[in-house]
Amino acid sequence: MRAARRPHWRTAIVAAFAWLACAAAQAAALPLQACRLVGLDHDAQCGVLKRPLDPARPDGTQIDLHVVVIPALARQKLPDPIFFFAGGPGQSAVGLAGTIEHLTSRLAARRDLVLIDQRGTGHSAPLNCDVPTPDEALARALDRARAAAALDACRVALQKLPWGDLRFYTTTIAMADADAVRAALGADRIDLIGISYGTRAALEYLRAYPTHVRRVVIDGVAPPDMVLPDSDDIDADAALAALFRDCAAETACAKAHPSLAQTWQRLLLSLPKAIDFVGPVSGEARQVTMTRAALRGLVRPGLYQPTLGALLPYAIEQAAAGRYESLMALATGDADLSEGEHFSVICAEDAPRMSPADRADGDHEAQAMYCAACASWPRGDVPAAFYTIPRSAAPVLLLSGGLDPVTPPRHAERVAKALGPMARSVVVANNGHNVTAIACMRDAVFHFINAATDAEAQAVDMGCAAKMPRPLAFQPPLPSRARAADNDPNRFDDSAPHTPGVPPPGMKDAR
């Protein structure tokens, strides 16, 4: 046999570069291992991807980006995984694993579901403030100075962390992280689902990495140019006005709460004043000074979901009579949110665009609160292109609740026009913030993403959105009128007339 020829030097160089590329690809891969998460019935795959805190300094401080992949159940899964972006800003996507899997269960049968704890949230370089007790959280909600002091102390503590440079937690940087996860998982194209602030994240990913996007679903649209603190009070007032209108149109609500809008105005005009109430969690009697801004803040959580909002007419009527416990209970909840990441995003992306006139409104404190917090909060750089919404080549489904107090349909409709003919805006008229949890909308999202072609995706029937009724207003239960048994020694004939204060005939005098 003839001796083998020596490889040409150019061939050797090409082979060397190929080997280096292969080695680099292997180094960039995201190693995953089996893990169990709260809310999941089966194993997931968990991994950590190293990312530079400052993208301009790849050799500088590194952070651990925590990623969870919920594997598709089908043996032959589809190649485009679903990336889910959580709300807030500040929510942990991994912490919502059970809820997200439930919402996407049909889709997740054939597609991997990818959850990323966005930098600053969950376990990814967390920027968490202290977790107040429910009563302390309520106290901060009623006292702006108390809340500001707690937030300032949190900022000082966060800046002492190894990853505490708060300039590097913007949406743009976070989406660069997300694309690094996509590449590490070996996915060419992905589907995006974003909820609330997650819609802003999804729009930024679509803008920055359009060729890697197959389909997009955004629910409760908060576009990058929205200026969240400015819109907050305007949209909440519109949702409250809709509540008053619908109460007046509902026979039972109008009878129980006549002139509810006027009752609300009288209540506002009576403030500020000292009020007494019983803490909804501690059960202890307390006294605070109730302001108009604090009252608006107590009402707002009930506007997010019409099922909770059904209690608002009763709670407002009770507050007007001096009983604030119902409103306090509505406003008491467990908001699992990274405040450090929340303010890092808002202070960089929204606060610089707030107008001075808005900040001066004493009744609507959202702007004033963010303005005060962001005055000392480090701000990251935001590229000008971040605020633009280019045409989309991928189909985009925009979902809104017609009663949403924070991201109403007007935002989605404007974004849909900017995205172009591949975008479709659908409104669930009688729902609040986020509509994907409604069964018929879950089916619609499934068919939209699962459609084989873009044309089929855009033609999915969304008619169920118009059929959702608003829940009827809460009515307190009436006193029981059940008759006592004949052998009950305390029985009396409740149909017979009797003198007030005098025990009816046949009823024992407990005195």
N, C-alpha and C positions, 0 to 999 in steps of 0.2 A: 504494500500500500504506500501511496505517496504521503510524505509528511504533510501535516496540516500547515496551511499558510498562516503566517503571522497576521493578526488583524491590522488593518491600516490605522495610522494614528488618529485620523478623523473619526473612524468608527469607534475607537477606544474612548475618545472624548464624548461622543454622543452617548455611548453606553454609561459613562461616568455620570453625565448629567441626568440620564434616565434613573440611575440608581439613587442619586441625590433627591430627585423629585419624588421617587417612591418613598424614600426615608422620611422626607418632609411631610408627605401625605399621611404616613403612619403616625408621625409625631403629632399631627394636627387632629388625628382621630380622637373621638370622645369615648374613653373606656366606660362601659356600663356594667353594673352588677345588680343582681336581684335585690329588691327591697320591698318592704311593706309600708303602706301609707294609710293613715286614718281615713276611713270612708271608702276604701277600695276593697272589693271582695277577692281580689287576686293580686299576685305579685306585679310590681312595676319594675322598671329598670332605672337606676339612679346613677348619675355621674357628675363630675366636677370638671369644668373647663377653666383653665387659667386665662385671665384677661388682664391687660395693663390697666391700672386705674386711670392714668393719663394716656390716651391713645397716641399722643405725640412722643411719648417716652416708653417704647415697648420693652425696654430693659429696666424700667423703674419699678415702683411698687406694683405688685400683682394682687388681684383679688380672685376669690373662688366663686365662679358662677355655677350655681346649683341647678341641675337640669333633671327632669323626670320624663321618661318615655313610657307611656302606657301602651304596651304592644297591641296591635290589632289581633283579634281573635281568629280571623280566617287564616287558613294555611297559605293561601296565595293572596297576600295583601297587595294593595295598590301602592305605587311608588311615591305618591305625594302625601306626606304626613300633614297633620293639622297642627298649627302653632296657635296656642291660645294666649291672648294678652289680657291680663287682669285690669281691674279698675283702680280708682283712687284719685290721683296717683298715690301709690303706697301699699297696695294689696299684694300679698304673696300668691302667685299662681299655684305653687305647689301646695300651699295651705288650703286651696279650694279644690284639690284633686277630686274628692268624692263628688262634689257638686258638679264640677265640669264634666266628669265622666258620665254622670246621669244626663246632663243636657245634651251630650254628643254621643249617646250610647249606640245609636244606629250607625252613625258615621264611623265610630271607633271600631266597628266590627271588621272593617276592611282597611282602615288607615290607622297608622300609629298616631297617638295624641301626644304632643310635646308641650311640656309646661316648663317655663323658665322663671325662676325667682329673679325678676329684674334687679339689676344692681341697686343696692340700698334697701331691698325688701327680703323677707323670709330669712334664708341662710346666706344670701349673696351679699357680703359686706353690709350687714344690716345697719340701718340708721334709725334705731328705735329709741323713742323717749320712754320715760317711766310709764307704767301702766297704772293709771289711777283707779281707785275703787269706784264703783258706780256712783256713790254719793259725791265723791270728789270730782268725778267727771261732770256731774250735774252742776256742782258748784262753779266749776270753770266755765261751763256753758252760760251761767247766769252772771258771771263776773269777768268782764273782759280783762281787767288789770291782773286778776289772778291767773287767767289763761296765758296772758302775755309773759308774765314772770316765769311760769313753768316752761314755756317754749324757749325763752331766752336761756334758761339754765340748761335745757336740753341741747341747744346749739353749742354752748361752751363745752359740754361733755363730749358731744359727737366729734368736735374738732380735735380732740385729744386721741382719737382712735387712729390706728395705723392707716386706715382707709378713710380718714376723716376730712379729706379735702373735698368740701361739698360742691365744688365747681364741676365735678366730673360725674354728675348723675342726671344728665339731660336725656330727653327722649332720643335725640339723634345718636348719642353714644350707646344708649341701651339697645337701639335697633342694630347698630354695628355688632354688638354682642350677639344678638339674635341671629344675624346672618353668619357669624362665626360658628354658632351652634348648627345651623343648617349645613354649612360646609363640612363640619366635623362629623355629622351624621351621614354624609354622602348623598343628600337629597338635592336634586337639581331644581325642582319646583315644589312649592309648598302652598297649602291653603291657610288663610288667616281668619281667625275669629277674634274680634275685639269687643269688649264690653266697657261702656262708659269711657274713662280715660284710655282704656285699651283700644278704643277706636282711633284716638290720636296716634297711639303707637303703631297701629296697623296702617294708617294713612302715611306715616313717615316711612315705614318699611316699604310700602308700595311706591313711594316717591323715590327712595334711594336705591331700591333693588327691584325694579319693575320686571326684569326678565326672569326672576326667580319666583314670581307669584302666579298661581293658577286661578284661584278664586278667593274672594274676600267677603266676609260677613261682618258688618259693624252695627252694633246694637246700642242705641243711646249715644248719638254722634256728637263728639266734642272735638271739632276741628282745631288745627293748630292756631288759627287766627281768631279764635272765639273769645279770648280774654276771660277766663273762667270767673274771676271775682266780679267783673262787671256784669256778666250775664246772670249770676247767681240770684240776686235779689229780684231782678226784672222778671225772670222766668218763674220764680217762686210766687210772686204776686199774681201773675197770670193764672197759675194753677189754683191758687186760693180763690180767685174770682170765679173760676170755673166750678169750684166746689159750691160756692154760694149760689150760683146760677142753677146747678143741678139739684141742689136741695130745694130751691123754690119750685122747681118743676116736678118734684117727687111729692105726691100727696101727703104721705105719712111724715116725711121730713119737714115739709112746709107747715104742717099742723103742729108738730112738736117744737119746731124752732122758727116761728114766724119772724120775718125781718132779720135773718141771721147776719146778713152783711152789715146792717145798721148796729146790731149787737156787737159785732167785731169792732166797728169804728168807735163805739162808746167805750169799749174796753181799752182800746189803744189810747183814747183821749184821757182816760183815768190814770194813766201812768206818766211818770214813775211813782211808785208808792210801795210801802212795806207790806209784805204779805206773809201769812202763816200757812204752812202746809206740812203734811206728814211725808217724810222721805219714802219713795216707792220701794226702796230696797231695804233700808235700815228700819223703817217704821217709826223713826224718831221725829218728834215735832221740831220744826225749824222755822226760822224767819229770814227772809232775804228782801232786798229791794228789787222789785220787778220793774224792768225798763221796757220800752217798746221794742227795742232791738232784741232783748232777751225773749220776749213773748213771741216775736217772729221766729226766733230760733227754735222755740219749743214746738211750734206748729209745723215747721218744715219737714221733720222726719215722717210725719203722717201723710204728707203729700206724695212721697215717693211711691207708695203702693196703695191703690184704691181700696184694698181690703183693710188696710190700717186707716186710710182716710175716711172710711165709713164711720169711724168713731169721732172724727173731728167736730161735726156739728154739736154733738152732745158735750164734748170736752170744752169747746169754746163757750157754750151756754153755761156750763158749770163754772168756768173761770170767771165769767161775767158776774156770777153770783158769789164770787170769792173763794171758790173751791178749785184749786189748781192741780189736784192730785192726778186727774186723768191726763192732763197735758204733760205733767212731769213723767208719768209712766210711758207715754208715747215717745218721749225724748230720751228715755234711758235705754241704752243698748250697748252691745259689745262691738265697737268699731275696731276691727283688727287691721290697723293701718300703721305703716311706718311714717311717722310725722316728719322725720328727717328727710326721707326721700320725697315726700309730698311737697314740702316747702322748697327743696332744692329744685324740683321741676317747676313749680309755680313761680318762684322768685326769678328764675332764669328766663322762662318762656312767656309768662303772662304779665307779671308786675311791671316790667318796663313799658308796656303798652297801655297801662291804665291811665285814664284821664284824671287830672287834679280835681275836676268838678265832682266826679263820682266819689272820690275819697273823702270829700267833705260832708257827705250826706249822713247825718247822725242817726236817722231811723234805719238805714240800711248799712249795717256795719261790715259786711263782707269785705268791701274794698278797703275800708279803714283798717280792719284787722290784718289783711295781707300786706297792706302798705307799711304798717308798723313793724310786722315781722320781717319783711324783706329789706327794710332799711339797713339791717345789720347782717343779713344772711348773705354769704358769699354767692356770687352769681356766675354760672358757667356761660361760655360763649355759645350763641345760637346762630347758625348760618342763616342768612336772609332767605335762602331757598326753602327753609323749613316751613315758612308761613305760606308757601304756595301749594296749590293742589293741581298738578298736571293731569292731562287726559290719561285715562287708564285703558290699557289694552286688554286687561283681565276683567271679567265680569265682577261687579261689586253690588252686593245687596245691602242697602241701608235701612235699618229698622228703627222705628220711633214709637213711643207711646204718646197718644194725643193729650194725656193729662200729665205728662212728665214735667216736674218742676225745675229740672236742671238742664236737660238736653232735649227740649221739645222739637217737634218736626221742622221748625223753620231752619234749624242748623243743617239737618240732613238734606233738606230740599236744595239748599244753596250748594252744598258739597256735591250733590248728585249732578247738578248742572255743570259744575266745574270738571267733574270726572268724565263727563261726556256720555255718549249713547250706550256704553257698556254698563252704566250705573242705573240702578232702579231703587227708588225710595218707596217704602211701604209703611203706612201708619196704622197702628192698632189704636183706634180712636179712644176707647175707654180704658186704656191701660196707662200705667205710670212709667217709672224709670226701669228700662230693660224689659224686653218682651219675649226673649228667647225661651224663658221658662214655661210659657204657655204651650200646651201640648200641640195645638195645631201649628204654631210657629216653629216648634222643634221639627215637625214633619216637613214644613216648607224649607227650612234650612238644610235638612238632610237631602231633599230632592234637588235643591240648588247646587250644593257641592257635589252630589253624587251623579249629576247629569253628565252624560258622556260627551256632549258638545256644549259650546258656549251658547248656541242658539236655544238648546233645550233648557239650559240653566235660566236664561232670561224669560222663558215662557212658563215657568213654574207657577201654578195657580196659588195666589195669595189671598183668595177671597175670604178666607176665614177671619182675616184681620178686621173686617168691617162688622163682624157678627158678635163681637165680645161686648156684653152689657156691663155697665158700671154697677158695682155692688150697691145694694140698697143701704141707706144710712142706718147706723146702729140705733136701736130703740131699747132702752133698759127694760128688763122683765117686769111685768106687772105683779103686784102682791098676789099671793095665792088666794083663790076663792074656793078652794076645795072644802066640801062639807065634812064635818067631823062624824065619826061613827056614832050610831045610836047609843052605844054603851060607853061613850066617852064622858066621864064625869064633868069635864069642862065644856061640854057641847052647849051651844046656844043657837037659837034661831036667828041667823044673820039677816033674815028678811024682815024681822019685826023691828019697828021703830023703837029707839031707846034714847035716853038723855045722855049727851056727851059727858064723860067723866064718871058715869054711874055704870057699874057692871050690868050687862044685859041679864034678863031673867034666865036662870038656869046656869049662869057662869059663876064660879066661885070667886069671891073677893080675896085676892092674894094678899091684901093688907092684913 
